[in-house]
Amino acid sequence: MRNPIKIDNNYIGEDFSPYIIAEMSGNHNGDIDRAKELIKQAKQAGASAVKMQTYTADTMTIDCDKDDFQIKGGLWDGKNLYQLYEWAHTPWNWHQVLFSYANDLGITLFSSPFDETAVDFLESLNAPAYKIASFELVDHPLIAKVAKTKKPIILSTGMATYDEIAEAIKVAKNNGNEELIVLHCISGYPTPIAESNLSTITKLKKDFGVQVGLSDHTLGTTASVAATVLGATVIEKHFTLKRADGGPDAAFSLEPNELQQLCNTTKDAWLSLGQANYELKKAETPNLQFRRSVYVVEDIKKGDTFNEKNIRRIRPGFGLQPKYYNELLGSTATKNISKGTPMRWDLCTKKT
C-alpha cells in the first residue's frame, strides 16, 4: 500500500475516493470572469481541484513561421506554436485573483509550470502542488526545479517511453521529492478509447511503486471509471462551460453536468471495490431466508422414517442446510411433525 499524499485538505491514495482534477487549460477563452465561473462550476460539480497552466507564448517558444513551428492537422491546424500559446495562455496577472477566488470557494487551485520562471511565480503564490505536463516530462531541469519545492508533483506520461518515465521519476527523487503521482496519459486530442491502454496503470504501479492516476483525453467518462477500478487515485479531465463556446481544448472537454457525473461515477466505482472477503454483507442478510433448506412436506408420526417423499430441499431457508439431506434420509422422527416444519436435528434420530 502506497502512502497517501496530501494536497491542501485532501488525501490522495487507495483508501480515498479518486482525486478529480478539472483542467481549465485555455478554456477561459481569454475572459477572467469565465475562468472564475469554471472554478465555481468545478466546485459545484464535486471536483477536488482545478488546474491551470502557467506560461506565456515567449516562455514556450519563439515567434517564428518556419516549418518547424507550424501546426499541421488536428484541432490547431494552421496556427504556429506561438499563435497557439498566445491564444491559450492564462495571463499571469490573473493568477493571484484566481488563487484567492478558489480559496474563498474552498476548492484547490494549482498549475502546470512550463519553465523555471513559472515555478518561481507559482511559489510566490504558495501553490500547493505542481503538475508536469506530458510534453515537459523530458525537461529534467524543470522537474528538478519543481522537486526542490518539496510539494507534491503529478507527472503526466503522454508520449513517454518506459525509460523516459523512469528518468523523470529518478530526477524528482534525486532532488529530494518522493511525493509523486504518475498519470498514465495518451496525448491524443481526443484519444480514441481503443487506444487508452489502461492496463498500463497496473504496470506503472508495480514497476515504480508510486501512486498512479489517469490524464484522460477520451470523450466521455468510461475510461476514467475503468481506470478507477484498476487503482487510479487521480483522474484529470479537461473542463469547459460549454463545448459550443469553443476554445483551445473545448472539443475534448467535459461540461459541468458531465464533470459531476465523472465525480459521482468514479466515487461509486471506488466504493464498489471494497475489500476482498467472503463475509455475509449487510445487504444480503434479509435474503438468507430465501435460500433452500430441508422441510417436512407431509405430516409425520413419531417413529416414521424420513424419505424422499416426506422431506424435501425447498425454499425458505429456516431448516437444516441441503448438504445434510442425504444424512437425514433413513433417520426416524422423534415426535409427530406437521407439514411445513423446518427440519432440525432434534426432530430425528441419527441412522445407526
C-alpha positions as CSV (number, residue, x, y, z in Angstrom):
1,M,0.0,0.0,0.0
2,R,1.5,3.3,-1.1
3,N,1.5,6.2,1.4
4,P,-1.2,8.8,0.9
5,I,-0.3,12.2,-0.4
6,K,-1.9,15.4,0.9
7,I,-2.8,18.4,-1.3
8,D,-4.4,21.1,0.8
9,N,-7.0,19.3,2.8
10,N,-7.4,16.3,0.5
11,Y,-5.7,13.0,1.0
12,I,-4.9,11.1,-2.2
13,G,-4.4,7.3,-2.1
14,E,-6.0,3.9,-2.4
15,D,-8.0,4.4,0.8
16,F,-9.7,7.5,-0.6
17,S,-12.1,8.2,-3.4
18,P,-10.4,9.4,-6.6
19,Y,-8.9,12.9,-6.6
20,I,-10.7,14.7,-9.5
21,I,-8.8,17.5,-11.3
22,A,-10.8,19.7,-13.6
23,E,-8.2,21.0,-16.1
24,M,-9.1,24.6,-17.2
25,S,-6.3,24.9,-19.7
26,G,-7.2,27.7,-22.1
27,N,-11.0,27.1,-21.9
28,H,-11.4,30.5,-20.2
29,N,-11.2,31.9,-23.7
30,G,-9.3,35.0,-22.6
31,D,-12.0,36.1,-20.1
32,I,-11.2,36.1,-16.4
33,D,-14.9,36.1,-15.4
34,R,-15.2,32.9,-17.4
35,A,-12.2,31.5,-15.6
36,K,-13.9,32.3,-12.3
37,E,-17.1,30.6,-13.5
38,L,-15.1,27.5,-14.5
39,I,-13.7,27.3,-10.9
40,K,-17.1,27.8,-9.4
41,Q,-18.8,25.2,-11.6
42,A,-16.0,22.7,-10.9
43,K,-16.5,23.1,-7.2
44,Q,-20.3,22.6,-7.6
45,A,-19.7,19.5,-9.6
46,G,-17.7,18.0,-6.8
47,A,-14.2,18.2,-8.3
48,S,-11.2,18.1,-5.8
49,A,-9.2,20.7,-7.7
50,V,-8.9,23.0,-10.7
51,K,-5.7,23.1,-12.6
52,M,-4.3,26.0,-14.7
53,Q,-1.3,26.2,-17.0
54,T,1.3,28.9,-16.3
55,Y,3.3,30.0,-19.3
56,T,3.5,32.8,-21.9
57,A,4.0,32.3,-25.6
58,D,7.5,33.6,-25.1
59,T,8.4,31.1,-22.3
60,M,7.1,28.2,-24.5
61,T,8.6,29.0,-27.9
62,I,9.6,31.8,-30.3
63,D,7.5,33.7,-32.8
64,C,8.7,32.1,-36.0
65,D,6.9,31.0,-39.2
66,K,9.5,28.4,-40.2
67,D,8.1,25.0,-41.0
68,D,9.3,23.5,-37.7
69,F,6.9,25.8,-35.8
70,Q,3.8,25.2,-37.9
71,I,0.9,23.0,-36.7
72,K,-0.4,20.8,-39.4
73,G,-3.6,18.8,-38.8
74,G,-5.6,18.3,-35.6
75,L,-7.5,20.8,-33.6
76,W,-5.0,23.6,-34.0
77,D,-4.3,23.2,-37.7
78,G,-3.0,26.3,-39.4
79,K,-1.5,28.1,-36.4
80,N,2.1,28.3,-35.5
81,L,3.2,27.4,-32.0
82,Y,3.5,31.0,-30.8
83,Q,0.0,31.8,-32.0
84,L,-1.4,28.7,-30.2
85,Y,0.2,29.6,-26.9
86,E,-0.7,33.3,-27.2
87,W,-4.3,32.2,-27.7
88,A,-4.4,29.6,-24.9
89,H,-2.3,31.0,-22.1
90,T,-3.7,32.2,-18.8
91,P,-2.4,35.7,-18.1
92,W,-0.1,35.8,-15.1
93,N,-1.8,38.9,-13.7
94,W,-5.0,36.7,-13.3
95,H,-3.2,34.1,-11.1
96,Q,-3.4,35.9,-7.8
97,V,-7.1,36.7,-8.4
98,L,-8.0,33.2,-9.3
99,F,-6.0,31.6,-6.4
100,S,-7.8,33.9,-4.0
101,Y,-11.2,33.1,-5.6
102,A,-10.6,29.4,-5.4
103,N,-9.6,29.7,-1.8
104,D,-12.7,31.6,-0.9
105,L,-14.8,28.9,-2.6
106,G,-13.0,26.1,-0.8
107,I,-11.5,24.3,-3.8
108,T,-7.8,23.7,-4.5
109,L,-6.2,25.5,-7.4
110,F,-2.8,24.6,-8.7
111,S,-0.9,24.8,-12.0
112,S,1.5,23.3,-14.6
113,P,4.6,25.4,-14.8
114,F,6.4,25.3,-18.2
115,D,9.7,26.8,-17.2
116,E,11.6,27.9,-14.1
117,T,10.2,31.4,-14.1
118,A,6.7,29.9,-13.8
119,V,7.8,27.8,-10.8
120,D,9.2,30.9,-9.0
121,F,6.0,32.8,-9.8
122,L,3.8,30.0,-8.5
123,E,5.9,29.6,-5.4
124,S,5.2,33.3,-4.7
125,L,1.5,32.4,-4.7
126,N,2.1,29.4,-2.4
127,A,0.8,26.9,-5.0
128,P,0.1,23.7,-3.1
129,A,1.2,21.2,-5.8
130,Y,2.6,21.0,-9.3
131,K,1.8,19.2,-12.5
132,I,4.5,18.3,-15.0
133,A,2.7,18.2,-18.4
134,S,3.4,15.3,-20.7
135,F,5.3,17.4,-23.2
136,E,7.6,18.6,-20.4
137,L,8.3,15.1,-18.9
138,V,11.7,15.1,-20.7
139,D,12.7,18.5,-19.3
140,H,14.8,17.3,-16.4
141,P,15.9,20.8,-15.2
142,L,12.3,21.8,-14.9
143,I,11.4,18.6,-12.9
144,A,14.4,19.2,-10.7
145,K,13.3,22.8,-10.0
146,V,9.8,21.7,-9.1
147,A,11.1,18.8,-7.0
148,K,13.1,21.2,-4.8
149,T,9.9,22.9,-3.7
150,K,9.1,19.7,-1.7
151,K,5.5,19.9,-2.8
152,P,3.6,17.0,-4.4
153,I,4.3,16.5,-8.1
154,I,2.0,15.0,-10.6
155,L,3.8,13.7,-13.6
156,S,1.9,13.1,-16.9
157,T,3.4,10.4,-19.2
158,G,1.9,11.0,-22.6
159,M,4.3,10.0,-25.5
160,A,6.9,8.9,-22.9
161,T,8.8,5.7,-23.2
162,Y,9.4,3.5,-20.2
163,D,12.9,4.8,-19.8
164,E,11.8,8.4,-20.0
165,I,9.2,7.8,-17.3
166,A,11.9,6.1,-15.1
167,E,14.3,9.0,-15.7
168,A,11.7,11.7,-14.8
169,I,10.9,9.8,-11.5
170,K,14.6,9.5,-10.7
171,V,15.2,13.2,-11.3
172,A,12.4,14.1,-8.9
173,K,13.6,11.7,-6.2
174,N,17.3,12.7,-6.6
175,N,16.2,16.2,-5.9
176,G,14.6,15.3,-2.6
177,N,10.9,14.7,-3.6
178,E,9.1,11.4,-3.0
179,E,5.6,12.9,-3.2
180,L,4.9,11.7,-6.7
181,I,1.8,10.7,-8.6
182,V,2.3,9.4,-12.1
183,L,-0.6,9.8,-14.6
184,H,-1.0,7.4,-17.4
185,C,-1.8,9.5,-20.4
186,I,-2.2,9.3,-24.2
187,S,-1.5,12.6,-25.8
188,G,-4.1,12.4,-28.4
189,Y,-6.8,15.2,-28.6
190,P,-9.1,13.4,-28.3
191,T,-7.8,9.9,-27.7
192,P,-9.7,7.0,-29.2
193,I,-10.9,4.9,-26.3
194,A,-9.5,1.8,-28.0
195,E,-6.0,3.4,-27.7
196,S,-6.4,4.1,-23.9
197,N,-4.3,1.1,-22.9
198,L,-5.5,1.4,-19.3
199,S,-3.7,-1.8,-18.3
200,T,-0.6,0.4,-18.2
201,I,-1.9,1.7,-14.9
202,T,-1.3,-1.5,-13.1
203,K,2.2,-1.9,-14.6
204,L,3.2,1.6,-13.6
205,K,2.1,0.9,-10.0
206,K,4.1,-2.3,-9.9
207,D,7.2,-1.1,-11.6
208,F,7.7,2.3,-10.0
209,G,6.0,1.9,-6.6
210,V,4.2,5.3,-6.9
211,Q,0.6,6.3,-6.9
212,V,-0.8,6.2,-10.4
213,G,-3.7,8.1,-12.0
214,L,-5.1,8.9,-15.4
215,S,-5.0,12.1,-17.5
216,D,-8.0,11.2,-19.7
217,H,-8.3,12.8,-23.1
218,T,-11.0,10.3,-24.4
219,L,-14.5,11.6,-24.9
220,G,-16.9,10.8,-22.1
221,T,-16.2,9.2,-18.7
222,T,-15.9,5.5,-19.4
223,A,-12.1,5.3,-19.4
224,S,-11.9,7.3,-16.1
225,V,-14.3,4.9,-14.4
226,A,-12.4,1.9,-15.7
227,A,-9.1,3.5,-14.5
228,T,-10.6,3.9,-11.0
229,V,-11.3,0.1,-10.9
230,L,-7.7,-0.5,-11.9
231,G,-6.5,1.6,-9.0
232,A,-6.1,5.1,-10.3
233,T,-6.1,7.5,-7.4
234,V,-6.2,10.7,-9.5
235,I,-8.3,11.4,-12.6
236,E,-7.7,14.6,-14.6
237,K,-10.2,15.7,-17.3
238,H,-10.3,18.9,-19.3
239,F,-13.3,21.1,-18.4
240,T,-15.3,23.8,-20.1
241,L,-18.6,25.6,-19.5
242,K,-20.0,24.7,-22.9
243,R,-18.2,23.0,-25.8
244,A,-20.2,25.0,-28.3
245,D,-18.4,28.2,-27.0
246,G,-15.2,26.9,-28.5
247,G,-11.7,27.3,-27.0
248,P,-8.3,25.6,-27.4
249,D,-9.4,22.3,-25.7
250,A,-13.2,22.6,-25.8
251,A,-13.7,19.7,-28.3
252,F,-12.5,17.1,-25.8
253,S,-13.6,18.8,-22.5
254,L,-16.4,17.9,-20.2
255,E,-19.3,20.3,-19.5
256,P,-20.4,20.9,-15.8
257,N,-23.1,18.1,-15.8
258,E,-20.6,15.7,-17.2
259,L,-18.0,16.6,-14.7
260,Q,-20.5,16.0,-11.9
261,Q,-21.2,12.6,-13.5
262,L,-17.5,11.9,-13.5
263,C,-17.1,12.7,-9.9
264,N,-20.1,10.6,-8.9
265,T,-19.3,7.5,-11.1
266,T,-15.6,7.3,-10.2
267,K,-16.5,7.5,-6.5
268,D,-19.1,4.8,-6.9
269,A,-16.6,2.7,-8.8
270,W,-14.1,3.2,-6.0
271,L,-16.7,2.3,-3.4
272,S,-17.7,-0.8,-5.3
273,L,-14.1,-2.2,-4.9
274,G,-14.4,-2.7,-1.2
275,Q,-12.2,-5.4,0.3
276,A,-11.7,-9.0,-0.8
277,N,-13.7,-11.2,1.6
278,Y,-16.4,-13.7,1.9
279,E,-18.3,-12.5,4.9
280,L,-22.0,-12.0,4.7
281,K,-22.8,-8.5,3.7
282,K,-25.4,-6.4,5.4
283,A,-27.4,-6.1,2.1
284,E,-27.5,-9.9,1.9
285,T,-28.8,-10.7,5.4
286,P,-32.6,-10.3,4.6
287,N,-32.3,-12.7,1.7
288,L,-30.9,-15.6,3.8
289,Q,-34.5,-16.7,4.3
290,F,-34.9,-17.3,0.6
291,R,-32.2,-19.9,0.4
292,R,-33.2,-23.6,0.2
293,S,-33.3,-25.8,3.3
294,V,-34.8,-29.1,4.3
295,Y,-38.5,-29.1,5.2
296,V,-41.1,-31.6,6.2
297,V,-43.6,-31.8,3.3
298,E,-46.1,-34.4,4.7
299,D,-47.5,-34.9,8.2
300,I,-45.2,-37.4,10.0
301,K,-45.8,-39.5,13.1
302,K,-43.3,-40.3,15.7
303,G,-41.1,-43.3,14.6
304,D,-41.7,-42.7,10.9
305,T,-38.7,-42.9,8.6
306,F,-37.7,-39.7,6.7
307,N,-37.7,-40.4,3.0
308,E,-37.7,-38.6,-0.3
309,K,-41.5,-38.1,-0.2
310,N,-41.8,-36.5,3.3
311,I,-38.8,-34.2,3.3
312,R,-37.5,-32.0,0.5
313,R,-35.0,-29.3,-0.2
314,I,-37.1,-26.2,-0.8
315,R,-37.3,-22.5,-0.1
316,P,-37.4,-20.8,2.5
317,G,-34.1,-21.3,4.4
318,F,-35.1,-21.8,8.0
319,G,-34.4,-25.5,8.1
320,L,-31.2,-27.6,8.0
321,Q,-29.0,-26.8,5.1
322,P,-29.4,-29.0,2.0
323,K,-26.0,-30.6,2.5
324,Y,-27.5,-32.6,5.3
325,Y,-30.3,-34.1,3.2
326,N,-28.7,-37.4,2.5
327,E,-27.8,-37.8,6.2
328,L,-31.5,-37.2,7.1
329,L,-32.8,-39.8,4.8
330,G,-33.4,-43.1,6.6
331,S,-33.4,-41.5,10.1
332,T,-36.6,-41.6,12.2
333,A,-38.8,-38.9,13.6
334,T,-38.6,-38.3,17.4
335,K,-42.1,-36.8,17.5
336,N,-45.2,-36.0,15.5
337,I,-44.3,-33.4,12.9
338,S,-46.7,-31.3,10.8
339,K,-46.3,-30.5,7.1
340,G,-44.3,-27.2,6.6
341,T,-42.0,-27.7,9.6
342,P,-38.3,-26.8,9.1
343,M,-36.1,-29.7,9.8
344,R,-33.9,-29.6,13.0
345,W,-31.6,-32.2,14.4
346,D,-33.8,-32.7,17.5
347,L,-36.6,-33.9,15.2
348,C,-34.7,-37.0,14.1
349,T,-32.6,-39.9,15.4
350,K,-29.4,-40.4,13.6
351,K,-29.0,-43.5,11.4
352,T,-27.0,-46.3,13.1
